[in-house]
């Protein structure tokens, strides 16, 4: 049985992958999708823990958005935590930069589309 999230929520706490355990192919695959790239860019421009999952203006439904966040967590790019009924996010920039120096800077450049 999975652990319950802090705060008494009935949904399971998100599982996070340490960026040190991520291959470069996994990292590149995670940011290759336009929706995930938009999420990463939006998080990069936001203060940590201020963006809930539903606050992103992306053209996908809830189930697809959940999948995209799962991929980003699996690539070590995003950390999530539950705050009451909201799941909030932060970009794991420092940890990801330590694993892949310069990669996130390239991804975040506007002319890399």
N, C-alpha and C positions, 0 to 999 in steps of 0.2 A: 504494500500500500504506500502511495507517495505521501510525502510530508505536506501538511497543510500550510498555506502561506501565513505569514505573520498577520495579526489583526483578526484572527478568527474566520478568515475567508474559507469557503468550502472548495475553492479551486486550488489545484496543486501549485506550489511555488515554482517559478521558472527555473530551469536547469541551465547553467552557464558553462561555457567551455573556456578554459584558460587559453588566451592567445598563444602561449608558448606551445600548446599542443595542436595548433592549427597549421596545415600545410599552405604553401603559397597558392596552390591551385584552389583550395577551399576558399581562401580569402578572395581571390580574384573572381571566382564563381559567385560568391555572395554579392559582390558589388557590380556584377555584370548585368543584373536585372534592373531595368529602369525604375521600378517601384522601390526596390531596396536602395538603389542609389539616391533616390529622392529622400527617403527616410534618413539615410546617413547624412546627407547634406542638411536637411532640416535640423537634425540633432546637433550637428556641428555648429549651427548658428543659434542654438538655444542654450540657456543655462541648464546645468545638470538637474535632473529629476523634476523638470517643469513640464515635460510633454507626456501626456497620457496617450495611449495607443490610438484612441479615437480622435485625436487632435490633428492627425496628419491628413492633408488633402491629397489623397491618392485614389485612383480610379478602380478600386477593388472592394469587395465585400468583406465582412468581418472574418470569415473563415480564411480567405486568401491573405488578409492582412496578418492574421495569426500565424499563418505559414511563413510569411516573409520575416516576421520577427523571430520565429524559430530558426530560420536560416541564418539571420544576422547574429543571434546568440551563439549558434553552433560555430560560426566563424570567429567568435571572440570580439565582435565589433560592438555589440550592444549588451548592456546590463539592464535588467528590469527588476522592479520591486513593487509590491502591492501597498497602496496607501488607501485604506478603506476599500471602497468599491472600484477605485481606479488602479490601473497598472501603469506606473510611470517608468520612464526610460532615461538612460544616459549613454552617450557615446563613450566607449572605453578607449579614448584617444591615446592616453599615456601608455597604457598596456599594449595597445595595438602597434603604436609607433616603436616601442621597444622591440617587438617581434619583427616588424617589417618597416624599418626606417624609411621614411619618404613616401611610402605607398599611399597612405591616406591623403597626404598633401596632393599627390597626383590625381587621386580620385575626386577630391573636392574642388579641383580647378574647374571653372566653368567651361573651359574650352576642350575638355576631355570627352565630350559626348560623341 
